[in-house]
């Protein structure tokens, strides 16, 4: 079997979510495929992407944003793959002569249609139009032989909204192994701090975390992501007496340090496709206190502490419960066990099984 892996969404400088998903999966997929006598070739659109990818055979084709994208199958056909995997659902499929597996990461923006603020206004307009109806998504998925969802929660949403008649499989997202290995029962001193990693878009509901921090005078809330002046002023005004540190971006090393010394990672999000920061925290033995939504139950399992998304007092109470050392160590131990369920190697094995099944169908 010759597998073509669409790596055209890999960034050339640093990974975002789709970029990391692509790079880590192809890295782990290749040795699994090679052990079975199968071949993996990466599809790239910029040679700069190779700096972020494993040393594997590759072919350069047009970019996913190119006007040639609807007809990109003609370029891929020339490589004679048996099956193509794309980490997105927008790859052109007209005239393809291979099996095709597409990916759906989440369906968040159908419920929360506000586009990311960094987009230009024409893209923001198209974004809103795209998410006003299901038919564009259905049309894209109809061109596949199978669909991959990154969580059971997303798979259920695909099924309940009848987005495709093709089989839907789960290949879980995962998190990179932390540069620092901190034992849940180690002597590393945990500070009275709570950490939030994520954007400040409305559905992320950071407001609840800020209000909860005002009920925790001994704790500092660390908001790590880049933030606009207006969002910073708005959040600060919600709880003038709260101890909040706006980092406005942080390095990987600083992120690991803050996580590995925090009492907990927190999120009051109303919707998510996955939740990589939860896995990152749990892998370091750091408890998570999160909103009571389906995807967080899938990721956090019995290790997570849950609170209603808009209940600041419930968040504060859950965080305070971790002040008891026996409770903290018990939750930290469960957190490590839960994090071990998610790894790129496991996900690559899941993906390889899907590709074999689809190629034989």
PLY file of the C-alpha trace (Angstrom):
ply
format ascii 1.0
element vertex 361
property float x
property float y
property float z
element edge 360
property int vertex1
property int vertex2
end_header
0.00 0.00 0.00
1.30 3.44 -0.94
0.03 6.10 1.47
0.17 9.79 0.52
-0.07 12.00 3.60
-1.19 15.60 3.02
1.36 17.72 4.92
0.52 21.00 3.20
-0.96 22.48 6.37
2.34 22.19 8.22
3.73 25.63 9.06
7.31 26.58 8.25
8.13 28.38 11.52
6.15 26.95 14.43
3.27 24.52 14.79
-0.35 25.41 15.25
-2.93 22.70 15.98
-3.38 21.34 12.42
0.33 21.62 11.72
1.31 19.63 14.81
-1.43 17.05 14.16
-0.02 16.49 10.66
3.66 16.41 11.59
3.35 14.14 14.61
1.00 11.68 12.93
3.11 11.22 9.79
6.22 10.87 11.95
4.66 8.01 13.93
2.75 6.51 11.00
5.80 5.93 8.79
7.55 3.26 10.93
4.24 1.45 11.50
3.59 1.36 7.75
7.18 0.43 6.88
7.06 -2.52 9.29
4.16 -3.87 7.23
5.96 -3.29 3.93
3.92 -0.20 3.07
5.17 3.15 1.77
4.49 6.67 3.06
5.09 9.80 0.98
4.47 13.31 2.25
2.66 15.86 0.09
4.08 19.35 0.67
3.59 22.71 -1.00
6.64 24.53 0.40
10.10 23.03 0.93
10.31 25.09 4.14
7.78 22.65 5.61
10.46 19.96 5.58
12.14 21.68 8.53
9.10 20.75 10.63
8.64 17.23 9.23
10.40 13.86 9.58
12.96 12.68 7.02
10.62 10.87 4.65
10.04 10.76 0.87
8.01 13.75 -0.32
6.46 15.29 -3.40
5.72 18.96 -3.90
2.29 19.92 -5.22
0.25 23.12 -5.24
-0.77 24.79 -1.97
-4.20 24.14 -0.43
-4.98 27.85 -0.90
-4.11 27.73 -4.62
-6.80 28.19 -7.31
-5.63 24.74 -8.49
-6.92 23.06 -5.33
-10.25 21.83 -6.80
-8.19 19.91 -9.38
-5.24 18.89 -7.18
-6.15 15.21 -7.64
-4.56 15.32 -11.11
-1.22 16.14 -9.49
-1.66 13.43 -6.85
-2.76 10.84 -9.41
0.67 11.15 -11.03
2.20 9.77 -7.80
0.02 6.62 -7.99
-0.94 6.40 -4.30
-3.38 3.76 -3.15
-4.82 6.05 -0.49
-4.50 9.69 0.58
-5.01 11.01 4.10
-5.69 14.70 4.65
-5.80 16.38 8.08
-8.54 18.65 6.70
-11.70 18.14 4.67
-11.08 20.70 1.92
-8.66 18.86 -0.37
-9.78 18.74 -4.01
-11.08 15.33 -5.07
-12.28 15.77 -8.65
-10.92 13.01 -10.89
-9.04 11.17 -8.14
-7.86 7.60 -8.74
-7.17 6.68 -5.11
-9.03 6.18 -1.86
-9.42 9.35 0.21
-9.76 9.83 3.99
-10.62 13.30 5.31
-10.52 14.77 8.83
-13.03 16.77 10.86
-11.50 18.31 13.98
-14.56 20.00 15.41
-17.89 21.62 14.61
-17.55 24.46 17.12
-18.19 27.34 14.77
-21.65 26.18 13.78
-22.71 26.92 17.36
-20.27 29.81 17.88
-19.88 31.43 14.44
-17.61 34.31 15.47
-14.44 33.90 13.36
-10.92 34.22 14.80
-10.04 37.88 15.13
-6.73 37.61 13.29
-8.48 36.92 9.96
-9.03 39.69 7.41
-12.60 40.89 6.93
-13.17 39.03 3.62
-12.12 35.75 5.26
-14.23 36.56 8.32
-17.23 37.09 6.03
-16.67 33.81 4.18
-16.16 32.07 7.53
-19.56 33.24 8.76
-21.29 32.31 5.51
-19.73 28.83 5.53
-20.98 28.14 9.04
-24.58 29.25 8.42
-25.53 25.91 6.85
-24.47 22.25 6.90
-24.53 21.65 3.16
-20.95 22.88 2.39
-19.57 20.46 4.97
-21.74 17.64 3.63
-20.58 18.38 0.09
-16.90 18.19 1.08
-17.28 14.95 3.03
-19.27 13.34 0.23
-16.08 13.25 -1.89
-14.30 10.96 0.61
-14.23 7.22 1.19
-14.11 7.67 4.96
-13.91 10.41 7.58
-11.68 10.68 10.63
-12.81 12.57 13.74
-10.30 13.51 16.45
-12.64 12.53 19.28
-15.68 10.40 20.02
-17.52 13.63 20.80
-16.92 15.02 17.30
-17.88 11.67 15.77
-21.21 11.78 17.61
-21.85 15.30 16.30
-21.05 14.23 12.74
-23.47 11.35 13.08
-26.26 13.27 14.83
-26.12 16.04 12.21
-26.03 13.46 9.38
-23.02 15.11 7.73
-21.92 12.02 5.81
-23.01 8.55 4.76
-19.37 7.41 4.71
-17.88 5.50 7.67
-16.55 7.71 10.47
-13.57 6.60 12.55
-11.82 8.16 15.55
-8.12 9.01 15.52
-7.54 10.94 18.70
-5.62 14.15 18.82
-2.72 14.07 21.26
-0.10 16.25 22.93
3.66 16.35 22.58
5.64 14.79 25.37
6.74 17.53 27.73
10.37 18.56 27.75
10.34 18.20 31.52
9.25 14.96 33.17
7.70 15.80 36.52
6.39 13.04 38.74
2.99 13.55 40.35
4.55 12.51 43.65
7.83 14.37 43.22
9.21 17.00 45.54
8.54 19.80 43.03
6.85 22.58 44.96
3.40 23.46 43.68
2.47 27.12 43.94
-0.94 28.61 44.57
-1.42 29.26 40.89
-3.88 28.22 38.23
-3.11 28.22 34.52
-5.26 28.87 31.45
-3.91 28.16 27.95
-6.20 29.12 25.09
-7.69 32.00 23.16
-10.07 34.65 24.44
-12.84 34.03 21.93
-16.36 34.27 23.43
-17.03 30.52 23.58
-13.84 30.02 25.62
-15.68 31.76 28.48
-12.57 33.05 30.25
-14.85 35.40 32.16
-15.87 32.60 34.52
-12.21 31.87 35.32
-11.57 35.54 36.11
-14.60 35.68 38.39
-13.50 32.45 40.09
-10.05 33.93 40.71
-11.66 36.81 42.61
-12.97 34.18 45.05
-9.45 32.78 45.50
-7.42 35.64 47.02
-4.40 33.40 47.69
-4.19 32.16 44.08
-2.79 33.74 40.94
-4.53 33.12 37.62
-2.04 32.92 34.75
-3.55 33.75 31.35
-0.86 32.64 28.92
-2.02 33.40 25.38
-1.64 36.61 23.41
-4.40 39.04 24.28
-5.67 42.32 22.84
-5.67 45.48 24.94
-9.47 45.58 24.84
-9.83 41.99 26.09
-7.28 42.62 28.81
-9.14 45.72 30.01
-12.50 43.94 29.87
-11.34 40.91 31.85
-9.49 43.03 34.40
-12.65 45.05 35.06
-14.61 41.89 35.95
-12.61 41.25 39.11
-10.52 44.30 40.14
-9.16 42.58 43.25
-8.17 39.30 41.60
-4.54 38.30 41.19
-4.24 37.87 37.41
-1.04 37.72 35.39
-1.42 38.36 31.65
1.54 36.72 29.91
0.53 37.79 26.39
2.25 34.71 24.95
4.81 32.35 26.42
7.62 30.04 25.35
7.28 26.26 25.43
9.79 26.11 28.28
7.94 28.68 30.36
4.63 26.94 29.66
5.98 23.63 30.96
7.47 25.36 34.02
4.17 27.07 34.87
2.18 23.87 34.35
4.54 21.71 36.36
4.38 24.03 39.39
0.66 24.97 39.24
-2.10 23.68 41.46
-4.29 23.12 38.39
-4.97 23.94 34.77
-8.42 25.43 34.23
-10.86 25.87 31.36
-14.48 27.05 31.42
-14.95 26.59 27.67
-18.47 25.95 26.40
-17.31 23.91 23.43
-14.11 22.24 22.18
-13.00 19.87 19.46
-10.46 18.28 21.77
-8.46 20.13 24.43
-4.73 19.50 24.10
-3.80 21.67 27.13
-5.74 19.21 29.31
-3.56 16.32 28.17
-0.41 18.43 28.51
-1.29 19.29 32.10
-2.29 15.78 33.10
0.91 14.35 31.62
2.80 16.49 34.12
0.63 15.29 36.98
-1.17 18.63 37.12
-4.89 18.32 37.94
-7.45 19.90 35.61
-10.57 21.82 36.67
-12.81 22.19 33.65
-16.33 22.88 32.45
-18.83 20.06 32.48
-18.99 19.40 28.72
-18.89 16.12 26.80
-15.44 16.51 25.24
-13.81 17.30 28.57
-15.40 14.19 30.09
-13.93 12.18 27.19
-10.45 13.63 27.75
-10.39 14.07 31.50
-12.29 10.96 32.49
-12.31 10.29 36.23
-9.18 12.40 36.71
-10.84 15.74 35.99
-12.72 17.99 38.39
-15.82 19.43 36.72
-17.88 22.57 37.25
-20.78 24.18 35.33
-19.34 26.53 32.72
-20.89 29.69 34.20
-20.53 28.86 37.89
-17.50 30.75 39.19
-18.12 29.58 42.76
-18.09 25.92 41.68
-14.75 26.47 39.92
-13.34 28.16 43.00
-14.56 25.35 45.28
-13.01 22.67 43.02
-9.67 24.49 42.99
-9.74 24.96 46.77
-10.36 21.24 47.23
-6.91 20.65 45.75
-5.34 22.55 48.66
-5.63 19.32 50.61
-2.38 17.48 49.84
-3.90 14.01 49.93
-6.60 15.10 47.48
-4.07 16.81 45.22
-1.77 13.77 45.04
-4.69 11.41 44.40
-5.98 13.57 41.53
-2.47 14.10 40.18
-1.87 10.35 40.05
-5.15 9.81 38.18
-4.22 12.63 35.83
-1.03 10.91 34.72
-2.90 7.66 34.17
-5.53 9.44 32.07
-2.96 11.33 29.99
-1.30 8.05 29.06
-4.41 7.16 27.03
-3.46 9.80 24.45
-0.23 9.57 22.47
0.83 10.20 18.89
2.02 6.61 18.53
-1.37 5.28 19.61
-3.13 7.72 17.29
-0.88 6.74 14.36
-1.74 3.08 15.01
-5.44 4.01 14.95
-4.90 5.88 11.67
-2.98 3.02 10.05
-5.79 0.60 10.92
-8.28 2.99 9.29
-6.19 3.32 6.13
-5.84 -0.46 5.79
-9.57 -0.95 6.29
-10.51 1.75 3.75
-7.96 0.60 1.18
-9.44 -2.90 1.26
-13.06 -1.78 1.07
0 1
1 2
2 3
3 4
4 5
5 6
6 7
7 8
8 9
9 10
10 11
11 12
12 13
13 14
14 15
15 16
16 17
17 18
18 19
19 20
20 21
21 22
22 23
23 24
24 25
25 26
26 27
27 28
28 29
29 30
30 31
31 32
32 33
33 34
34 35
35 36
36 37
37 38
38 39
39 40
40 41
41 42
42 43
43 44
44 45
45 46
46 47
47 48
48 49
49 50
50 51
51 52
52 53
53 54
54 55
55 56
56 57
57 58
58 59
59 60
60 61
61 62
62 63
63 64
64 65
65 66
66 67
67 68
68 69
69 70
70 71
71 72
72 73
73 74
74 75
75 76
76 77
77 78
78 79
79 80
80 81
81 82
82 83
83 84
84 85
85 86
86 87
87 88
88 89
89 90
90 91
91 92
92 93
93 94
94 95
95 96
96 97
97 98
98 99
99 100
100 101
101 102
102 103
103 104
104 105
105 106
106 107
107 108
108 109
109 110
110 111
111 112
112 113
113 114
114 115
115 116
116 117
117 118
118 119
119 120
120 121
121 122
122 123
123 124
124 125
125 126
126 127
127 128
128 129
129 130
130 131
131 132
132 133
133 134
134 135
135 136
136 137
137 138
138 139
139 140
140 141
141 142
142 143
143 144
144 145
145 146
146 147
147 148
148 149
149 150
150 151
151 152
152 153
153 154
154 155
155 156
156 157
157 158
158 159
159 160
160 161
161 162
162 163
163 164
164 165
165 166
166 167
167 168
168 169
169 170
170 171
171 172
172 173
173 174
174 175
175 176
176 177
177 178
178 179
179 180
180 181
181 182
182 183
183 184
184 185
185 186
186 187
187 188
188 189
189 190
190 191
191 192
192 193
193 194
194 195
195 196
196 197
197 198
198 199
199 200
200 201
201 202
202 203
203 204
204 205
205 206
206 207
207 208
208 209
209 210
210 211
211 212
212 213
213 214
214 215
215 216
216 217
217 218
218 219
219 220
220 221
221 222
222 223
223 224
224 225
225 226
226 227
227 228
228 229
229 230
230 231
231 232
232 233
233 234
234 235
235 236
236 237
237 238
238 239
239 240
240 241
241 242
242 243
243 244
244 245
245 246
246 247
247 248
248 249
249 250
250 251
251 252
252 253
253 254
254 255
255 256
256 257
257 258
258 259
259 260
260 261
261 262
262 263
263 264
264 265
265 266
266 267
267 268
268 269
269 270
270 271
271 272
272 273
273 274
274 275
275 276
276 277
277 278
278 279
279 280
280 281
281 282
282 283
283 284
284 285
285 286
286 287
287 288
288 289
289 290
290 291
291 292
292 293
293 294
294 295
295 296
296 297
297 298
298 299
299 300
300 301
301 302
302 303
303 304
304 305
305 306
306 307
307 308
308 309
309 310
310 311
311 312
312 313
313 314
314 315
315 316
316 317
317 318
318 319
319 320
320 321
321 322
322 323
323 324
324 325
325 326
326 327
327 328
328 329
329 330
330 331
331 332
332 333
333 334
334 335
335 336
336 337
337 338
338 339
339 340
340 341
341 342
342 343
343 344
344 345
345 346
346 347
347 348
348 349
349 350
350 351
351 352
352 353
353 354
354 355
355 356
356 357
357 358
358 359
359 360
